[in-house]
Amino acid sequence: MGLAKSEIFTDQQNELALFAKAFSHPARVAILQHLFKINACICGDLVSEIGLAQPTISQHLKELKQLGLIKGTVEGTSVCYCIHPENWAAMKAKLQDFLNLDTLINNGCC
């Protein structure tokens, strides 16, 4: 299998790609939307809300947590998850900078 060669790209390019990965699966989007909708930590009812198996939900939560978009705290035998507001705001700012690159282009091309 070939290497991703992520080392040839800037830290910013790699970080933007990781953020895009967070939104690349509808289950992760649904999880984030649900966390925003309830505006509280959630401790386990995502399976019934999203409609996927617990191991699948856990894998998506793990990816979102690794990216820092959500945070989890251990409460008894379960882990409760919520949006990480500071990291979410930082991600929004970085994505906004990227999405605003079109304001720098000259309309004289193509």
N, C-alpha and C positions, 0 to 999 in steps of 0.2 A: 504494500500500500504506500502511496506517495505521501510525503510530508506536506503539511499545510503551509510551511514556510512563513509562518506568522512573524518570524524574527526579521524578515525583510521589510516589514511595514512598521509605521510609527506606533507608539503606544496609543495615541489617539485613534488611529485607524483600527487597531485591534479592539479597543474599548467600544467603539461604535458598532463593530461587528458583533461583539458579545451582547450589546443591548438589543440589536436587531434579532439575535438568536432568541432572546427572551420572548419576543413577540412572534416568533416564527411558528408557534404551535397554538392552536385555538384553545387548548386546555389551559395553558399558562395565561392567556389573555382572560379567559373566563375566571380563573382563580383571582387574578388581580382585580378584575371588575367586582367580583363578589366581596373581596376584602375592602374595597373602597365603599361599596354599597352598605355594608354593615357597619363600617367605621368603628371597628373594634377588633380585638384579637379573636381568632377562631381556633377552637380546640377539637377538631375532628368531624364536623358535620359537612365537610367538603365533598365526601363521597356521595352523599344523597343530593347535594346541591349541583355538582358537576356531572355526576352520572358515570364516573369511571371507577375502576377497581382501586382499592386502597394502595396497593404497590405502585400503580401508575400515578396516582395523585402524589404520593410520597416522592417519587422521582421528579415530578415537575416542581414540587415545593423545594426540593434540594437544589435544583438548578436556579430557581429564583433567589434562594437564600445565598448561594455561592456568588451570584451577581450583586448581592447586597440590596436588592429591591424590596425584599421582605426580611423580617427578623423573627426569630423564634425563641421562645422561652420555655423551659421545662416546668411543667406543673403536674406534680405527681407522676403518673406513668405516661402522660401525653405531652406533646409539644404544641404550644399555642403560637399561631402565626399572625402577623399583622404587617402592614406596609411600613417600610423604614422611611419616614418622611424626609430626612436629610439626604439620604442617598437617592430617593426618588426625585427631589428637587435638583440635585446635581446632575442626574441623568437627563432630566428635561432640559436643563441649560445646555448641556453638551449636544443633545440632539437638535435643539433649536439653532445653535450655532451652525451645525452641519446643514440643516434644512434651509437656512438662510443664505447658503452659498449662492443660490440663484440670483440674489440681489446684487452680486458682484459681476455678473456676466454682461457682456456687451451684446445687445440684440442684433448686431450686424453679422453674426455668424449663422450660416446655414439657413 
